[in-house]
Amino acid sequence: MSTVLSVLILILIMGIMITLHEFGHFIAARIFGMEVREFAIGMGPAIYKRKRKEDEEGNPIGTAFSLRAFPIGGFCDLGEDSESDNPRSFVNKPRIQRCIVLAAGSIMNLLLGFLVTLILFLAYVGGSYQTTKISALADDFPYGNQIQVGDEIVNINGNAIHTYTDLRIFIARDTDKPYTITFRRDGKTFKVNNIERTLTSENGEPVIGMTFGHWDKLTLPRAFENAWYTATGYVRVVRVSLSDLFTGRVKPTDMMGPVGIGSEINNIVTQEESFGDVVSNLANLTALLSVNLAVFNLLPIPALDGGRILFLFISFLLLKIRKKPLSPTVEGRIHGVIFLLLIGLIIFVFFNDIMRLVGG
């Protein structure tokens, strides 16, 4: 039963994120008067489709809306890869408008991540939240002459620390080298270099002889501030993860796809926690995934929105240099080839998720 529920929750989360992403493209295109050929929720064969209208000459106008069989995606067909004489066509609109339309999907996902996070914090206004202040030091802590209880951590190894989540991430990440940590005390900051990892907690997480059990009252302004830093922190998590992947710090087999996400959802659903905690954990996961989708789509890789934005700049440069922009047909072929490679990556991640579940 929990597996079925987890699959349904995964479909719901992915459906919301992808629909909002495509709606961002759609509404931005409509604002600029662009032709939108089709707005589809899901992929594969259409279960329901409202066809486009026709003008007096029999030419298709308006937008076709469709619901498709597989709830694993969606699309907003703007005719990006085809040449057209239609002044409302995507390829005939100013480049700045095309850039905004391409970025609008990711902007919607970023907004979703922030709003979900904000709602979670607003729900706890009047309660308390865990800060980055030190609540206790180990008896054998070797830096006690420099660091005191109540000091607030604001930077670890060059990474700004705004929330307790930031603190956990960057303490856990840099266990292979000493820490350089900046603290704030009485409004002034100071730095302590070469802090070694001195202890390991019962659950195996790395710690450095400090306990962070200090809680402050969550006010309304602090709720907005924490929501902002948490959402932007998710952006940084994606950036750091990609950096670790390309530098070899983590392996490609550590990547997680829909099956792995479904497994995480199942873990949340089956934990012996209150209904409120389960909803909160699922909401946090949704915010993280939505921001992840936004950042990934803005990467300058062909077939992604970021890649299409990159090609707009390349085409602009070619127009200035050789007085002729890049052909939409040629660009479409490049996107098509890279899209096939991305499909291969998705299959690899899917297979790896399955093997991880079977093996462990």
C-alpha positions as CSV (number, residue, x, y, z in Angstrom):
1,M,0.0,0.0,0.0
2,S,2.8,2.4,0.9
3,T,4.4,1.7,-2.5
4,V,1.3,2.6,-4.4
5,L,0.9,5.8,-2.3
6,S,4.5,6.7,-2.9
7,V,4.0,6.3,-6.7
8,L,0.9,8.5,-6.6
9,I,2.7,11.2,-4.6
10,L,5.6,11.1,-7.0
11,I,3.3,11.5,-10.0
12,L,1.5,14.4,-8.2
13,I,4.8,16.2,-7.3
14,M,6.3,15.7,-10.8
15,G,3.0,16.7,-12.4
16,I,2.8,19.9,-10.4
17,M,6.4,20.9,-11.1
18,I,6.3,20.1,-14.8
19,T,2.9,21.7,-15.4
20,L,4.0,24.9,-13.7
21,H,7.3,24.8,-15.7
22,E,5.5,24.6,-19.0
23,F,2.8,27.1,-17.9
24,G,5.7,29.5,-17.3
25,H,6.7,29.2,-21.0
26,F,3.0,29.4,-22.0
27,I,2.0,32.5,-20.1
28,A,5.3,34.4,-21.1
29,A,4.7,33.5,-24.7
30,R,1.1,34.7,-24.6
31,I,2.2,38.0,-23.0
32,F,4.6,38.6,-25.9
33,G,1.9,37.6,-28.5
34,M,3.8,34.5,-29.6
35,E,2.1,31.6,-31.3
36,V,1.8,28.5,-29.0
37,R,1.0,25.5,-31.1
38,E,0.2,23.1,-28.2
39,F,0.3,22.9,-24.4
40,A,0.5,19.3,-23.2
41,I,0.5,17.7,-19.8
42,G,2.2,14.3,-19.9
43,M,4.0,12.5,-22.8
44,G,3.1,9.9,-25.3
45,P,-0.3,9.4,-27.0
46,A,-3.0,11.9,-26.3
47,I,-5.9,10.8,-24.0
48,Y,-7.7,14.1,-24.6
49,K,-6.9,16.8,-27.1
50,R,-8.7,20.0,-27.9
51,K,-7.6,20.9,-31.4
52,R,-6.5,24.3,-32.6
53,K,-9.0,26.6,-34.2
54,E,-8.7,27.7,-37.9
55,D,-9.0,31.1,-39.4
56,E,-11.2,32.0,-42.5
57,E,-8.5,30.7,-44.8
58,G,-8.1,27.3,-43.0
59,N,-4.8,28.2,-41.3
60,P,-4.4,26.8,-37.7
61,I,-4.6,29.5,-35.0
62,G,-4.8,29.4,-31.2
63,T,-3.4,26.6,-29.0
64,A,-4.1,22.9,-28.8
65,F,-4.5,21.6,-25.3
66,S,-3.8,17.9,-24.6
67,L,-3.6,15.4,-21.7
68,R,-1.2,12.5,-22.6
69,A,-0.9,9.0,-21.4
70,F,2.4,9.0,-19.4
71,P,2.6,11.5,-16.5
72,I,6.3,11.9,-16.8
73,G,6.6,15.2,-18.5
74,G,4.9,17.8,-20.7
75,F,5.7,20.4,-23.3
76,C,4.8,23.8,-24.7
77,D,5.2,23.7,-28.5
78,L,6.4,27.1,-29.7
79,G,7.9,25.9,-33.0
80,E,11.4,26.9,-31.8
81,D,13.2,24.7,-34.4
82,S,11.3,25.6,-37.5
83,E,11.4,28.6,-39.8
84,S,8.2,30.6,-40.4
85,D,6.8,33.6,-42.1
86,N,4.3,34.1,-39.3
87,P,5.2,37.3,-37.4
88,R,3.9,35.7,-34.2
89,S,6.2,32.7,-34.5
90,F,8.8,32.2,-31.8
91,V,11.7,32.5,-34.3
92,N,10.5,35.9,-35.5
93,K,10.2,37.6,-32.1
94,P,13.0,39.8,-30.6
95,R,15.8,37.7,-28.9
96,I,15.2,39.3,-25.5
97,Q,11.5,38.1,-25.6
98,R,12.6,34.6,-26.6
99,C,15.1,34.6,-23.7
100,I,12.4,35.5,-21.2
101,V,10.0,32.9,-22.6
102,L,12.7,30.2,-22.4
103,A,13.7,31.2,-18.8
104,A,10.1,31.6,-17.6
105,G,9.6,27.8,-17.0
106,S,12.6,27.7,-14.6
107,I,11.4,31.0,-13.0
108,M,8.1,29.3,-12.2
109,N,9.9,26.4,-10.6
110,L,12.0,28.7,-8.5
111,L,8.9,30.5,-7.3
112,L,7.3,27.2,-6.4
113,G,10.3,26.2,-4.4
114,F,10.3,29.5,-2.5
115,L,6.5,29.6,-1.9
116,V,6.4,26.0,-0.6
117,T,9.3,26.8,1.7
118,L,7.7,30.1,2.8
119,I,4.4,28.3,3.6
120,L,6.3,25.8,5.8
121,F,8.0,28.6,7.8
122,L,4.8,30.6,8.1
123,A,3.1,27.6,9.6
124,Y,5.6,27.7,12.5
125,V,5.5,31.4,13.2
126,G,5.4,31.9,16.9
127,G,7.3,28.6,17.4
128,S,11.1,28.2,17.2
129,Y,13.7,27.4,14.7
130,Q,17.2,26.0,15.0
131,T,20.0,28.5,14.5
132,T,23.6,28.3,13.6
133,K,24.7,29.3,17.1
134,I,26.8,27.0,19.3
135,S,24.9,25.7,22.2
136,A,27.7,23.5,23.7
137,L,31.4,22.6,23.3
138,A,33.0,19.2,23.9
139,D,35.0,18.9,27.1
140,D,38.2,18.2,25.1
141,F,37.5,20.8,22.4
142,P,40.9,22.2,21.5
143,Y,39.7,25.6,20.3
144,G,37.9,26.7,23.5
145,N,40.2,29.7,23.9
146,Q,38.9,31.1,20.6
147,I,35.4,29.8,20.3
148,Q,32.6,30.2,22.8
149,V,29.0,29.0,23.4
150,G,26.7,31.5,21.6
151,D,29.0,32.2,18.7
152,E,27.2,32.1,15.4
153,I,28.7,30.4,12.4
154,V,28.4,32.5,9.2
155,N,30.9,30.9,6.8
156,I,32.5,27.5,6.3
157,N,35.4,27.1,3.9
158,G,34.2,30.1,1.9
159,N,30.5,29.1,1.8
160,A,28.1,31.5,3.4
161,I,26.0,29.9,6.2
162,H,22.5,31.3,6.7
163,T,20.5,28.3,8.0
164,Y,21.0,25.2,10.1
165,T,20.6,23.2,6.8
166,D,23.6,25.1,5.3
167,L,25.6,24.3,8.4
168,R,24.9,20.5,8.2
169,I,25.6,20.4,4.4
170,F,29.0,22.1,4.5
171,I,30.2,20.4,7.7
172,A,29.3,17.0,6.2
173,R,30.8,17.9,2.8
174,D,34.4,18.9,3.7
175,T,35.4,16.1,6.0
176,D,38.7,15.5,4.1
177,K,40.3,18.7,5.0
178,P,40.5,21.2,8.0
179,Y,37.7,23.7,8.3
180,T,38.1,27.5,8.1
181,I,35.1,28.9,9.9
182,T,34.0,32.5,10.4
183,F,32.0,33.2,13.5
184,R,29.9,36.2,14.6
185,R,30.0,37.4,18.2
186,D,28.4,40.6,19.5
187,G,28.0,41.9,16.0
188,K,31.7,41.3,15.0
189,T,33.1,38.5,12.9
190,F,36.3,36.5,13.4
191,K,37.9,33.6,11.6
192,V,39.4,30.4,13.0
193,N,41.6,28.4,10.6
194,N,42.5,24.7,10.5
195,I,39.7,23.3,12.7
196,E,40.0,19.6,12.6
197,R,37.2,17.1,12.8
198,T,37.4,15.8,16.3
199,L,34.3,13.8,17.0
200,T,31.8,11.6,15.2
201,S,28.2,11.4,16.3
202,E,26.3,8.2,16.9
203,N,24.6,8.3,13.5
204,G,28.0,8.7,11.7
205,E,27.6,12.3,10.7
206,P,30.8,14.3,11.0
207,V,30.9,16.9,13.8
208,I,33.7,19.2,15.1
209,G,33.3,19.3,18.8
210,M,30.4,21.8,18.7
211,T,26.7,21.3,19.4
212,F,24.1,23.4,17.6
213,G,21.0,23.0,19.7
214,H,20.3,26.7,20.0
215,W,16.7,27.7,19.1
216,D,15.2,31.2,18.6
217,K,11.6,32.3,18.3
218,L,10.4,32.3,14.7
219,T,9.0,35.8,13.9
220,L,7.1,36.7,10.7
221,P,10.1,38.7,9.3
222,R,12.4,35.8,10.2
223,A,10.1,33.3,8.5
224,F,10.4,35.2,5.2
225,E,14.2,35.5,5.6
226,N,14.6,31.8,6.4
227,A,12.4,30.8,3.5
228,W,14.5,33.0,1.1
229,Y,17.8,31.6,2.4
230,T,16.5,28.0,2.3
231,A,15.2,28.3,-1.3
232,T,18.4,29.9,-2.5
233,G,20.3,27.4,-0.5
234,Y,18.7,24.7,-2.6
235,V,20.1,26.4,-5.7
236,R,23.6,26.2,-4.1
237,V,23.0,22.5,-3.2
238,V,22.4,21.8,-7.0
239,R,25.5,23.9,-7.9
240,V,27.7,22.1,-5.4
241,S,26.3,18.7,-6.5
242,L,27.1,19.4,-10.1
243,S,30.5,20.6,-9.2
244,D,31.2,17.5,-7.1
245,L,30.0,15.3,-10.0
246,F,32.3,17.0,-12.6
247,T,35.3,17.0,-10.3
248,G,34.9,13.3,-9.3
249,R,34.0,14.1,-5.7
250,V,30.9,12.0,-6.2
251,K,30.3,9.2,-8.8
252,P,27.8,9.2,-11.7
253,T,26.2,6.2,-9.9
254,D,25.3,8.5,-7.0
255,M,22.8,10.3,-9.3
256,M,19.2,9.8,-8.5
257,G,16.2,9.7,-10.9
258,P,12.5,9.2,-10.5
259,V,12.8,5.7,-9.1
260,G,15.3,6.9,-6.5
261,I,13.0,9.9,-5.7
262,G,10.1,7.5,-5.3
263,S,12.2,5.5,-2.9
264,E,12.9,8.6,-0.8
265,I,9.2,9.4,-0.8
266,N,8.4,5.9,0.4
267,N,10.9,6.3,3.2
268,I,9.2,9.5,4.3
269,V,5.7,8.0,4.1
270,T,6.7,4.9,6.1
271,Q,8.5,6.7,8.8
272,E,6.8,6.6,12.2
273,E,6.1,10.3,12.4
274,S,3.1,12.5,12.7
275,F,1.0,13.4,9.7
276,G,2.2,17.0,9.9
277,D,5.9,15.9,9.8
278,V,5.3,13.7,6.8
279,V,3.6,16.5,4.9
280,S,6.4,18.9,5.9
281,N,9.1,16.5,4.7
282,L,7.3,15.9,1.4
283,A,6.9,19.7,1.0
284,N,10.6,20.2,1.6
285,L,11.4,17.5,-0.9
286,T,9.1,19.1,-3.5
287,A,10.8,22.5,-3.0
288,L,14.2,20.9,-3.4
289,L,13.1,19.0,-6.6
290,S,11.5,22.1,-8.1
291,V,14.6,24.2,-7.6
292,N,16.7,21.3,-8.9
293,L,14.5,21.2,-12.1
294,A,14.9,25.0,-12.5
295,V,18.6,25.0,-12.2
296,F,19.1,21.9,-14.4
297,N,17.0,23.4,-17.2
298,L,19.0,26.6,-17.2
299,L,22.3,24.8,-17.8
300,P,23.9,25.8,-21.1
301,I,23.4,22.4,-22.6
302,P,21.6,22.0,-26.0
303,A,18.1,20.6,-25.7
304,L,17.6,22.4,-22.4
305,D,16.2,25.9,-21.9
306,G,19.6,27.1,-21.0
307,G,21.1,25.6,-24.1
308,R,18.5,27.4,-26.2
309,I,19.3,30.7,-24.6
310,L,23.0,30.0,-25.3
311,F,22.2,29.5,-29.0
312,L,20.3,32.8,-29.1
313,F,23.5,34.5,-28.1
314,I,25.5,32.4,-30.6
315,S,23.1,33.3,-33.4
316,F,23.3,36.9,-32.4
317,L,27.1,36.8,-32.7
318,L,27.0,35.0,-36.0
319,L,24.6,37.7,-37.3
320,K,27.1,40.4,-36.3
321,I,30.1,38.5,-37.7
322,R,28.7,37.0,-41.0
323,K,25.5,39.0,-41.3
324,K,23.5,35.7,-41.1
325,P,22.1,34.0,-38.0
326,L,22.2,30.3,-37.2
327,S,19.5,28.4,-39.1
328,P,16.7,27.2,-36.8
329,T,16.8,23.9,-38.7
330,V,20.5,23.4,-37.9
331,E,20.0,24.4,-34.3
332,G,17.0,22.0,-34.1
333,R,19.2,19.1,-35.3
334,I,21.9,19.9,-32.6
335,H,19.2,20.0,-29.9
336,G,17.8,16.7,-31.3
337,V,21.2,14.9,-31.0
338,I,21.9,16.1,-27.5
339,F,18.3,15.2,-26.5
340,L,19.0,11.6,-27.5
341,L,22.1,11.7,-25.3
342,L,20.1,13.1,-22.4
343,I,17.6,10.2,-22.9
344,G,20.5,7.8,-22.6
345,L,21.5,9.5,-19.4
346,I,18.0,9.2,-18.1
347,I,18.0,5.5,-18.9
348,F,21.4,5.1,-17.1
349,V,20.1,6.8,-14.0
350,F,16.9,4.8,-14.1
351,F,18.9,1.5,-14.4
352,N,21.2,2.6,-11.6
353,D,18.2,3.5,-9.3
354,I,16.9,-0.1,-9.9
355,M,20.2,-1.7,-9.1
356,R,20.6,0.4,-6.0
357,L,17.2,-0.7,-4.8
358,V,17.8,-4.4,-5.6
359,G,21.2,-4.3,-4.0
360,G,20.3,-2.5,-0.9
